[in-house]
Amino acid sequence: MTNDNSILIEECCRHYSIETSFVRTLNDQGLIELSYINESYFIHNDQLSLLEKYMHLHYDLDINMEGIEAISHLLEKIEKLQAELRLLKG
């Protein structure tokens, strides 16, 4: 662990029993953000809920990376529309 509430990717993957390549692919696709410090990848604690969401989509529902990207994009649009609707109602 680092001082800024980040977890080493290998530790995180061991905890969740997932592959590090999956987490790195999520990072490469811009779905989560990893930090690269001293030749190691770290994930910040505030990214763990996103990782868990994508992990369940992939491992439990067998959704591929392209599907995860599409779902993520649609969920972001829904959240923006809901926020806009709340603003207009307010």
Beta strands, then each sheet from edge to edge (+ up, - down):
strand 1: 6-8
strand 2: 34-37
strand 3: 40-44
sheet 1: 1+ 3- 2+
end
